[in-house]
């Protein structure tokens, strides 16, 4: 904004015209110059008002933009975000190039406007000097000034036309920029939502993976335990043997050398040769023995069970059954209480079953 000053004087009937030898400036010329100065000032005031209006529109636009952005933040739209973002970036680049051209044009317009203001100040100074014109030579200067004023008026008109064109182009670019800015804001919001959703999904996937891994480990442990128990169950020892018909002296071992059933026992040599069972696996065993005579069951060298017969002349079978906890290397044997006759075969059985 520039401030101009103008000096004037009052003409009345008391003022005596100066006496000079030259021809004074006519009223028409003076009116023309004054009208031109007034029009120039009006044009400059209109230009300043237009600039202020543009500033107010810019403030209003910023306010509307802030309102639109706040409204957009409450909207949740998410589809084809990547492709839209790429397109927006391309549009933004094109708009930026157009904006740079607009800035260049605006800078040129500002320079022209500054030159015009400077010329207006110069014109006002010349008008001030015209008030003191007293000769024909000064009138020639007035005519030159008139021509200069005409050219200035044309330049101002051309400048106004260019300003209107630049303003229209700036408004169009402003609308494009606002639309692009809104689309960018929506895309950024969508990308932010997608990023948060991706983080939550990754967190859930990691939690699911950890939970699955723990369950797999637990399942694998249970399977291994089950397999171990199955192996342990399937690897239990069992044995059924019978003795041969013979007379057994007191304190001697019954010869259970005929193996009827066996499983889980790798070495039966002790049974086959002496009738004595040797434990190969630590655990609990069910022991059963059936005979038609007196007998005693020994664990290693310790007597742990006995059967007796009341009448020697009757055929009566006796049996004993008990659970024993055996260690590896323990032996089980059946011995005669006195000199007895062992009928053998189906009348004399000895069974062992590992139950745990």
C-alpha distance (Angstrom), angle and dihedral (degrees) to the residues before:
residue distance angle dihedral
X1 . . .
X2 3.82 . .
X3 3.82 131.1 .
X4 3.80 122.0 -143.1
X5 3.79 130.2 -166.8
X6 3.80 129.1 -155.3
X7 3.80 129.5 -166.4
X8 3.82 121.1 -146.8
X9 3.76 141.0 172.7
X10 3.77 136.2 -146.9
X11 3.78 121.2 -113.1
X12 3.78 117.2 -153.5
X13 3.77 138.3 147.1
X14 3.77 92.8 -91.7
X15 3.78 94.3 62.0
X16 3.75 111.4 93.5
X17 3.80 115.0 -142.7
X18 3.77 112.8 -122.0
X19 3.70 119.4 -108.3
X20 3.76 113.6 -119.7
X21 3.70 139.0 148.8
X22 3.87 95.3 -122.8
X23 3.78 132.7 82.6
X24 3.88 113.7 -100.1
X25 3.86 122.9 -128.3
X26 3.76 112.5 -89.4
X27 3.79 123.0 -117.7
X28 3.78 92.3 -116.4
X29 3.76 92.1 57.4
X30 3.76 91.4 47.8
X31 3.81 92.3 48.6
X32 3.75 91.7 48.5
X33 3.80 91.8 52.2
X34 3.79 92.5 47.1
X35 3.81 92.5 47.8
X36 3.76 89.7 50.5
X37 3.81 91.0 51.0
X38 3.80 90.9 48.7
X39 3.81 92.5 48.5
X40 3.78 90.6 48.3
X41 3.81 90.5 51.9
X42 3.81 91.0 47.7
X43 3.80 90.8 50.4
X44 3.78 90.4 49.5
X45 3.83 91.8 48.7
X46 3.81 90.2 48.7
X47 3.78 89.1 50.4
X48 3.81 91.1 50.8
X49 3.81 90.5 47.9
X50 3.79 90.0 50.5
X51 3.81 91.0 50.5
X52 3.81 90.1 49.8
X53 3.82 89.1 48.8
X54 3.80 89.8 51.8
X55 3.81 89.6 51.2
X56 3.82 90.6 50.4
X57 3.81 90.7 48.7
X58 3.80 89.0 50.7
X59 3.82 91.1 52.6
X60 3.83 90.1 47.0
X61 3.80 90.5 48.2
X62 3.82 91.5 51.1
X63 3.82 90.0 50.0
X64 3.81 91.8 49.3
X65 3.79 89.6 46.1
X66 3.81 91.3 52.3
X67 3.83 89.4 48.7
X68 3.81 91.8 49.1
X69 3.81 90.9 48.0
X70 3.80 90.8 52.0
X71 3.81 89.6 49.5
X72 3.79 91.1 47.9
X73 3.81 91.5 52.1
X74 3.81 88.3 63.9
X75 3.78 93.0 53.8
X76 3.81 119.9 89.3
X77 3.82 110.3 -158.5
X78 3.76 121.6 153.2
X79 3.81 122.7 169.2
X80 3.78 132.4 122.5
X81 3.81 90.6 -6.7
X82 3.80 98.0 161.3
X83 3.82 96.0 51.5
X84 3.80 91.6 44.9
X85 3.78 91.8 48.9
X86 3.81 91.9 52.8
X87 3.82 90.5 48.7
X88 3.80 90.8 48.1
X89 3.78 91.3 50.6
X90 3.81 90.6 52.7
X91 3.82 91.4 47.6
X92 3.79 90.1 47.1
X93 3.81 91.1 52.8
X94 3.81 91.2 50.7
X95 3.79 91.3 47.0
X96 3.80 90.9 48.6
X97 3.80 90.8 54.2
X98 3.83 90.3 49.7
X99 3.79 89.1 47.6
X100 3.82 90.7 53.2
X101 3.84 89.4 52.7
X102 3.79 89.0 49.2
X103 3.81 91.0 51.0
X104 3.81 90.0 52.1
X105 3.80 91.6 50.2
X106 3.78 91.1 46.3
X107 3.82 90.6 51.5
X108 3.82 90.1 52.3
X109 3.79 90.0 48.7
X110 3.81 90.5 50.7
X111 3.80 89.9 52.1
X112 3.78 91.6 49.7
X113 3.80 90.4 48.0
X114 3.82 90.7 51.7
X115 3.80 90.6 50.6
X116 3.80 89.6 49.6
X117 3.80 91.6 51.2
X118 3.78 91.0 49.2
X119 3.78 90.4 51.0
X120 3.81 90.2 48.7
X121 3.80 90.3 53.9
X122 3.78 89.4 48.8
X123 3.79 89.7 49.0
X124 3.79 91.8 52.2
X125 3.77 90.3 51.5
X126 3.78 90.5 50.9
X127 3.81 90.6 49.1
X128 3.79 88.5 53.4
X129 3.78 88.7 54.7
X130 3.82 91.2 47.5
X131 3.78 90.0 66.1
X132 3.78 88.9 69.7
X133 3.82 96.9 46.8
X134 3.78 111.0 136.0
X135 3.77 106.9 160.7
X136 3.76 141.8 55.3
X137 3.77 90.3 -110.1
X138 3.79 88.2 62.2
X139 3.83 89.8 52.4
X140 3.79 88.7 57.3
X141 3.75 87.4 56.5
X142 3.83 88.4 51.7
X143 3.78 90.6 54.8
X144 3.77 90.3 49.2
X145 3.77 88.6 49.5
X146 3.80 89.6 50.9
X147 3.77 90.1 54.8
X148 3.75 90.4 46.8
X149 3.80 89.7 49.6
X150 3.80 90.9 52.0
X151 3.78 90.7 52.3
X152 3.79 90.3 46.8
X153 3.80 90.2 50.8
X154 3.79 90.4 52.1
X155 3.78 91.0 47.5
X156 3.81 90.5 48.9
X157 3.81 90.1 50.2
X158 3.80 91.1 48.9
X159 3.80 89.6 46.4
X160 3.80 90.6 51.5
X161 3.79 90.4 50.2
X162 3.79 91.1 50.8
X163 3.78 89.7 45.7
X164 3.80 91.1 53.1
X165 3.79 91.1 48.7
X166 3.81 91.4 48.1
X167 3.82 90.4 46.6
X168 3.81 91.8 51.2
X169 3.78 91.0 47.8
X170 3.81 90.4 46.3
X171 3.82 91.0 51.6
X172 3.79 90.9 50.4
X173 3.80 91.2 48.0
X174 3.80 89.7 46.3
X175 3.80 90.8 55.4
X176 3.80 90.8 47.5
X177 3.77 90.6 47.8
X178 3.83 92.1 49.4
X179 3.80 92.0 49.2
X180 3.78 91.3 47.5
X181 3.80 91.3 46.4
X182 3.79 90.7 51.5
X183 3.79 91.5 49.7
X184 3.82 90.2 49.0
X185 3.81 90.5 50.4
X186 3.82 90.8 51.0
X187 3.80 91.1 47.2
X188 3.81 92.2 49.1
X189 3.82 90.1 49.7
X190 3.80 91.0 49.0
X191 3.79 91.6 47.6
X192 3.79 90.3 49.3
X193 3.82 90.7 50.9
X194 3.79 91.1 47.4
X195 3.81 90.4 49.1
X196 3.81 91.7 51.5
X197 3.82 90.3 46.5
X198 3.82 90.5 48.9
X199 3.80 91.0 51.2
X200 3.81 90.9 50.5
X201 3.81 91.4 47.6
X202 3.81 91.8 49.4
X203 3.80 89.6 48.9
X204 3.81 91.5 51.0
X205 3.80 90.9 46.1
X206 3.81 91.0 51.1
X207 3.80 91.1 47.9
X208 3.80 90.9 47.8
X209 3.80 91.0 47.3
X210 3.81 91.2 50.0
X211 3.80 91.7 46.7
X212 3.81 90.9 47.4
X213 3.80 91.1 48.3
X214 3.80 91.4 50.9
X215 3.79 91.3 47.7
X216 3.80 90.7 48.0
X217 3.79 90.4 51.2
X218 3.81 90.7 48.3
X219 3.79 91.0 46.2
X220 3.80 91.2 48.0
X221 3.79 89.9 49.5
X222 3.82 91.0 49.6
X223 3.79 91.3 47.2
X224 3.80 91.3 49.8
X225 3.79 90.2 48.1
X226 3.80 91.1 48.6
X227 3.79 91.5 47.9
X228 3.79 89.1 48.8
X229 3.80 91.1 51.0
X230 3.80 91.4 46.1
X231 3.78 90.1 49.5
X232 3.76 89.3 48.4
X233 3.82 91.8 48.9
X234 3.78 94.1 44.4
X235 3.80 90.6 47.2
X236 3.81 96.9 56.0
X237 3.78 119.0 127.1
X238 3.82 125.1 -116.9
X239 3.78 131.2 170.8
X240 3.82 138.6 175.3
X241 3.80 119.6 -176.3
X242 3.80 136.3 167.9
X243 3.77 132.0 -153.9
X244 3.76 131.3 -127.6
X245 3.79 125.4 -112.0
X246 3.78 108.3 -87.8
X247 3.81 146.7 125.7
X248 3.79 111.7 -98.2
X249 3.77 120.8 -157.5
X250 3.77 122.2 -135.1
X251 3.83 111.7 -75.0
X252 3.82 95.6 10.2
X253 3.79 123.9 125.4
X254 3.79 120.8 -105.6
X255 3.77 108.7 -116.9
X256 3.82 104.9 -122.8
X257 3.76 93.9 178.2
X258 3.83 101.8 140.6
X259 3.79 108.1 87.9
X260 3.80 111.1 -153.8
X261 3.84 99.7 171.3
X262 3.78 133.0 4.0
X263 3.80 138.3 162.6
X264 3.76 135.6 163.4
X265 3.81 92.4 22.2
X266 3.77 115.8 111.6
X267 3.80 100.0 -175.0
X268 3.84 120.6 46.2
X269 3.76 95.9 160.1
X270 3.81 93.2 106.0
X271 3.81 90.6 51.7
X272 3.78 94.0 45.1
X273 3.81 94.7 49.5
X274 3.81 105.3 33.1
X275 3.82 108.3 9.0
X276 3.82 90.6 -118.7
X277 3.85 118.6 131.9
X278 3.84 116.4 -139.8
X279 3.84 116.8 -159.5
X280 3.81 114.7 -125.8
X281 3.87 98.9 175.5
X282 3.76 130.5 48.5
X283 3.84 113.4 -121.2
X284 3.77 149.1 81.9
X285 3.82 119.5 -49.3
X286 3.81 135.8 -166.4
X287 3.77 109.9 -140.3
X288 3.83 124.1 -163.3
X289 3.84 129.3 179.1
X290 3.81 129.7 178.3
X291 3.85 126.1 -172.5
X292 3.82 144.0 149.5
X293 3.81 93.5 -129.4
X294 3.79 145.1 46.9
X295 3.80 114.0 -62.6
X296 3.81 142.4 165.9
X297 3.85 128.1 -152.7
X298 3.81 116.5 -139.2
X299 3.80 129.0 -162.7
X300 3.78 102.4 -155.4
X301 3.83 98.8 -46.2
X302 3.82 96.9 -26.8
X303 3.79 121.2 101.2
X304 3.83 108.0 -133.0
X305 3.87 105.2 164.4
X306 3.82 140.4 14.3
X307 3.82 141.1 -174.3
X308 3.80 127.2 -159.9
X309 3.77 135.9 -165.8
X310 3.83 121.2 -133.3
X311 3.79 99.7 -159.7
X312 3.74 119.1 33.7
X313 3.82 93.6 -161.9
X314 3.82 97.5 57.6
X315 3.72 125.3 80.2
X316 3.78 101.6 -120.3
X317 3.78 123.3 156.0
X318 3.79 120.1 -146.6
X319 3.78 128.5 -161.5
X320 3.75 139.2 -176.6
X321 3.79 130.6 -162.4
X322 3.79 128.6 -174.4
X323 3.79 142.6 149.9
X324 3.78 118.1 -114.1
X325 3.78 134.2 -173.6
X326 3.78 107.2 -137.1
X327 3.76 132.1 -170.7
X328 3.76 126.8 -153.0
X329 3.80 108.7 -77.2
X330 3.83 95.9 23.4
X331 3.85 114.5 134.7
X332 3.79 131.9 -146.2
X333 3.81 121.2 -159.1
X334 3.79 137.5 165.3
X335 3.83 117.2 -139.2
X336 3.82 133.5 -171.6
X337 3.83 118.2 -106.8
X338 3.81 89.8 -147.8
X339 3.75 137.8 -18.9
X340 3.82 103.3 -43.2
X341 3.74 138.9 168.8
X342 3.82 112.2 -122.1
X343 3.78 112.4 -151.4
X344 3.79 90.0 -163.0
X345 3.81 129.1 -170.5
X346 3.84 113.3 61.4
X347 3.83 92.0 -3.0
X348 3.82 93.2 60.1
X349 3.82 117.5 49.6
X350 3.79 133.6 160.4
X351 3.88 119.9 -169.6
X352 3.80 132.0 -178.1
X353 3.86 125.3 -173.5
X354 3.81 126.1 -178.8
X355 3.81 106.4 -140.1
X356 3.84 99.6 176.0
